[in-house]
Every structure is written in C-alpha cells, then in structure tokens.
Amino acid sequence: MVLRVLIMIFFVIVAVGDVFAVKYDKTKLRYFTKTLLVPLLTLFYIISVANLNGVILSALICCFLGDFFLLWSQRKTFFIAGLLSFLMGHIFYTIAFLQTTYFLSGIPKWFYFSLLPYIWYGIFILKKLNPYLYSMKVPVIVYLNVILIMSFASFSRIWALKGLSFWLPFVGSIFFIASDSLLAFRNFKVKLSRGWLSIMITYILAQLLIIFGFLCV
C-alpha cells in the first residue's frame, strides 16, 4: 500500500513537471518527464493487481513507445512510429475492454446506434484535416477509426459494469480522443513546433482514468 502511494505521488509530480515543461517550452526536461509517465503508471498497475492482464500491459508498453517517438513529432519518421505505437496501444485497450463484455456478446442490436456520435465525430475531424493530410491520409483514417472503436468498446462495458469501473475508462477514452485530435491539428493543420498544454493534460487524464478503471473491476 505504501509503495503504491509513493509511486502515485511520484507520478503526479512527474505529470505536473511535464505540464510545466510543455507550458514553458522546456524541451530537455520533457525527455525526462514524458518518458517517465507511462512506466510509473505501468509499475503502479503491476503492483496493484493480483492477476496481471497481459493485454493491458501491452497497451501501456505501446503507449510508452508512442510517447518516446512523439518527442520528435516534427520529424515524419518519428511521428509515424509514434502513430503506429499508439495505434497498437489502442488496439490492445480495445481488446481489454471487449474482454469485459465477452466481445459484445449479449448486447442488444439497438445499442449499436450509439456508434452514430462516433461516426459523426470521425467525419467532422476528417473534413477539417483532409486538406492538410496528403500522403498521411490513409494512416490517419485508420488511426481515427481505431481510437473511435476503442472508445465505443469502452462504452459497451455499460452492460457488464457499473460505477467507477465503467465510468473511469469511458471518460478516459473520451480524453484520449480529445488529446489525439488536438495532436493531429497541431501536426497537420496548425504546424506548431511547441506542444499544446491541453494535449498533455487530456492525455495524462486518459491514461490515469483508464488504468484506475481497470483496477476498480
């Protein structure tokens, strides 16, 4: 218990440090803070569960790689590597969510109408970004579909779980969509070299809420 508290305190300190580094453009500090976030959360998860879920662990490892590569997101090669890493992370999170619902078995057909807001959002984002995507159009479409499916898979758990074990991961998945949408606008449309504060805040909340939600099950 004490170790868990200490790790979470350290995580909060690193998270605040990373937000500070983003706001004041402390690039060298971010090499330390950003790459520590997911490892600390992973360690917290490992020592908090009796039975380790390899799918969740795989998602966290992929997200760590994504964090690492996106430190140099201005370079196309690193951006693509980060995109692929987070793509795999979202796929693993999707599988972890679907494990709870036995891969959507028993869910009524009408529930799939809840996909409509996701479809609308996907169309909206693509319409805004399409003129700036060029050769990245297909990868971005694939990534967008995967993250929206991940969030829907989280939402589908409403049939199997209640309380924090449902709401924390679902809200976390929405924060993930927000964070990745902001990142896409930064890299494709606005072309800023500096990070946006809102990107990291929503990302940190996404990871934290998803993991805490899994721990509540």
C-alpha positions, 0 to 999 in steps of 0.5 A, spaced: 500 500 500 505 504 501 509 503 495 503 504 491 502 511 494 509 513 493 509 511 486 502 515 485 505 521 488 511 520 484 507 520 478 503 526 479 509 530 480 512 527 474 505 529 470 505 536 473 513 537 471 511 535 464 505 540 464 510 545 466 515 543 461 510 543 455 507 550 458 514 553 458 517 550 452 522 546 456 524 541 451 530 537 455 526 536 461 520 533 457 525 527 455 525 526 462 518 527 464 514 524 458 518 518 458 517 517 465 509 517 465 507 511 462 512 506 466 510 509 473 503 508 471 505 501 468 509 499 475 503 502 479 498 497 475 503 491 476 503 492 483 496 493 484 493 487 481 493 480 483 492 477 476 496 481 471 492 482 464 497 481 459 493 485 454 493 491 458 500 491 459 501 491 452 497 497 451 501 501 456 508 498 453 505 501 446 503 507 449 510 508 452 513 507 445 508 512 442 510 517 447 518 516 446 517 517 438 512 523 439 518 527 442 520 528 435 513 529 432 516 534 427 520 529 424 515 524 419 519 518 421 518 519 428 511 521 428 509 515 424 512 510 429 509 514 434 502 513 430 503 506 429 505 505 437 499 508 439 495 505 434 497 498 437 496 501 444 489 502 442 488 496 439 490 492 445 485 497 450 480 495 445 481 488 446 481 489 454 475 492 454 471 487 449 474 482 454 469 485 459 463 484 455 465 477 452 466 481 445 459 484 445 456 478 446 449 479 449 448 486 447 442 488 444 442 490 436 439 497 438 445 499 442 449 499 436 446 506 434 450 509 439 456 508 434 452 514 430 456 520 435 462 516 433 461 516 426 459 523 426 465 525 430 470 521 425 467 525 419 467 532 422 475 531 424 476 528 417 473 534 413 477 539 417 484 535 416 483 532 409 486 538 406 492 538 410 493 530 410 496 528 403 500 522 403 498 521 411 491 520 409 490 513 409 494 512 416 490 517 419 483 514 417 485 508 420 488 511 426 481 515 427 477 509 426 481 505 431 481 510 437 473 511 435 472 503 436 476 503 442 472 508 445 465 505 443 468 498 446 469 502 452 462 504 452 459 497 451 462 495 458 455 499 460 452 492 460 457 488 464 459 494 469 457 499 473 460 505 477 467 507 477 469 501 473 465 503 467 465 510 468 473 511 469 475 508 462 469 511 458 471 518 460 478 516 459 477 514 452 473 520 451 480 524 453 484 520 449 480 522 443 480 529 445 488 529 446 489 525 439 485 530 435 488 536 438 495 532 436 493 531 429 491 539 428 497 541 431 501 536 426 497 537 420 493 543 420 496 548 425 504 546 424 506 548 431 513 546 433 511 547 441 506 542 444 499 544 446 498 544 454 491 541 453 494 535 449 498 533 455 493 534 460 487 530 456 492 525 455 495 524 462 487 524 464 486 518 459 491 514 461 490 515 469 482 514 468 483 508 464 488 504 468 484 506 475 478 503 471 481 497 470 483 496 477 476 498 480 473 491 476 
